[in-house]
Amino acid sequence: MTATFFLIRHAAHDNVGNFLAGRTAGISLGDAGRLQVQRLGQRLRREDINAIYTSPRERTRETAVGIATACGLSLPQTDEALDEVNFGNWSGKTFEVLNDDPLWRRWNISRSLTRTPGGETMLDVQTRIFGLMETLTSVGNDRRIALVSHADLIKAAVSHVLGLPIDAWPRFDIAPASVTTVVIGDWGAKVMTLNEVTL
């Protein structure tokens, strides 16, 4: 069995980088994000994608629908395994406020050992996203699947494939509307592209 996964971070909302969106409801793409989705759709049309799965967050669903439309695919399937990290009451707070929280500081030093207020470690997150990828790989051969998710989840999947510790997350970027390509087969898994941004 072989599957190619296009791990796509959702396009930008208006306040990306200013606060922790997390699982806050009602955060949709901004004007810049909608332009990013158009470029993503054009970029992914040539990849012969068979299916699209998305996190349940509005910004990921909007990104996934735009890609599906551009690629002539049916509507994306929502999967909880792709949902944003459960940040609990951190969601919606500015990074300025969060930086005064000792638990937030500890989370960013050792995510492998620290739980968010929502109860997750990054190892929990890694288990759920890679579990979904393994399940989708087992369904059929030569599948080409887009997974629209969030930066931390994509970092967790990439770290697993590369054999990096989960706390290596600051060593590489996953930009809004970026594409990271991973291939999984009976022989193992490898990263083909990382943080590809379509300009």
C-alpha positions in Angstrom: 0.0 0.0 0.0 1.2 3.5 -0.9 -0.4 6.8 -0.2 0.7 10.4 -0.9 -0.5 13.0 1.6 -0.6 16.7 0.9 -0.6 18.3 4.4 -2.0 21.7 3.9 -2.1 24.4 6.6 -5.3 26.5 6.3 -5.0 29.9 4.6 -4.7 33.1 6.7 -7.4 34.7 8.8 -7.1 38.4 9.4 -5.3 38.1 12.7 -3.0 35.2 12.1 0.1 35.5 14.3 -1.5 38.0 16.8 -3.5 35.6 18.9 -4.0 31.9 19.5 -7.1 31.0 17.4 -7.2 27.4 18.6 -10.7 26.0 18.5 -12.4 29.4 18.9 -15.6 29.4 16.8 -16.2 31.8 13.9 -12.7 32.5 12.7 -12.9 32.6 8.9 -10.5 33.4 6.2 -9.6 37.0 5.5 -9.1 38.6 2.0 -5.5 37.5 1.9 -6.5 34.0 2.9 -9.1 33.8 0.1 -6.4 34.8 -2.4 -4.1 32.1 -1.0 -6.9 29.5 -1.4 -7.2 30.4 -5.1 -3.4 29.9 -5.6 -3.5 26.7 -3.6 -6.3 25.4 -5.8 -4.3 26.2 -9.0 -1.2 24.5 -7.5 -3.0 21.3 -6.4 -5.0 20.8 -9.6 -1.9 19.1 -11.1 -1.6 16.6 -8.2 -4.4 14.3 -9.2 -5.9 14.3 -5.7 -8.4 11.6 -4.9 -9.9 12.9 -1.7 -9.8 15.8 0.7 -10.2 15.6 4.5 -10.3 18.7 6.8 -10.3 19.8 10.4 -13.8 21.0 11.5 -12.6 24.6 12.1 -14.1 27.2 9.8 -10.8 28.4 8.3 -9.8 24.8 7.4 -13.1 24.0 5.9 -13.1 27.1 3.8 -9.6 26.3 2.6 -10.6 22.7 1.8 -13.7 23.6 -0.1 -11.8 26.0 -2.3 -9.2 23.3 -3.1 -12.0 20.8 -3.8 -13.8 23.2 -6.1 -10.5 24.0 -8.0 -9.7 20.3 -8.4 -13.2 19.2 -9.4 -13.7 17.0 -6.3 -16.7 16.3 -4.1 -16.9 18.2 -0.8 -14.2 17.5 1.8 -14.8 15.1 4.6 -14.4 16.5 8.1 -12.3 14.4 10.5 -11.7 15.2 14.2 -8.2 13.8 14.0 -7.2 16.9 12.0 -8.7 19.4 14.5 -6.6 22.1 16.1 -4.8 21.3 19.4 -7.3 21.5 22.2 -5.9 24.6 23.9 -8.8 25.0 26.3 -9.1 28.5 27.7 -5.9 29.6 25.9 -7.9 29.8 22.7 -8.7 33.3 21.7 -6.0 34.9 23.9 -3.3 37.2 22.5 0.3 35.9 22.7 1.1 39.0 24.8 -1.3 37.7 27.5 -0.2 34.1 27.1 3.4 34.9 27.6 2.6 35.9 31.2 1.1 32.4 31.9 3.7 30.0 33.4 1.9 26.9 31.9 2.1 28.5 28.4 5.9 29.1 28.9 6.3 25.5 30.1 4.3 24.2 27.1 6.6 25.9 24.7 9.7 24.6 26.4 8.5 20.9 26.7 5.4 20.1 24.7 6.1 16.4 25.0 5.6 16.6 28.8 3.1 19.5 29.2 -0.6 19.3 28.8 -2.6 22.2 27.5 -5.6 23.4 29.6 -7.7 21.3 27.2 -5.8 18.2 28.3 -3.5 17.4 25.2 0.2 16.9 24.9 1.8 17.1 21.5 2.4 13.4 21.6 -1.4 13.0 21.8 -1.8 15.2 18.8 0.9 13.3 16.9 -0.9 10.0 17.6 -4.2 11.2 16.2 -3.0 12.8 13.0 -0.6 9.9 12.2 -3.2 7.4 13.1 -5.5 8.9 10.5 -2.7 8.8 7.9 -2.0 5.1 8.6 -5.8 4.3 8.4 -6.1 6.1 5.0 -3.0 4.4 3.7 -4.5 1.0 4.5 -7.7 1.7 2.5 -6.2 1.4 -1.0 -3.0 1.7 -3.1 -1.7 4.8 -4.8 -4.1 7.2 -3.1 -3.4 10.9 -3.3 -5.0 12.7 -0.3 -5.1 16.3 0.8 -5.4 16.8 4.6 -6.2 20.4 5.5 -5.2 21.1 9.1 -3.2 23.3 11.4 0.5 24.2 11.8 1.1 22.2 15.0 -0.5 19.1 13.6 1.5 19.2 10.4 4.7 19.7 12.5 3.8 16.7 14.6 3.3 14.5 11.5 6.6 15.7 9.9 8.5 15.2 13.2 7.2 11.6 13.4 8.3 10.8 9.8 11.7 12.4 10.2 12.3 10.8 13.6 12.6 14.1 15.3 11.5 14.6 18.9 8.2 16.4 19.3 10.0 19.2 21.0 11.9 20.0 17.8 8.8 22.0 16.6 10.6 25.4 16.5 13.2 24.2 14.1 11.0 24.4 11.0 8.1 26.5 9.8 4.6 25.6 8.4 3.3 28.8 6.9 -0.4 29.5 6.2 -1.5 28.0 2.9 1.6 25.9 2.7 1.9 22.3 1.3 4.0 19.6 2.8 4.1 16.3 1.0 4.6 12.9 2.8 4.6 9.5 1.1 3.8 6.4 3.2 4.3 2.8 2.0 5.1 -0.7 3.2 8.7 0.4 3.2 8.1 3.3 5.7 7.5 7.0 5.2 9.4 10.0 3.9 8.9 13.8 3.5 9.0 14.8 -0.1 8.5 18.6 0.3 8.3 20.8 3.3 6.4 24.1 3.8 6.0 24.8 0.1 4.3 28.2 -0.4 2.6 29.1 -3.6 3.2 32.8 -4.4 
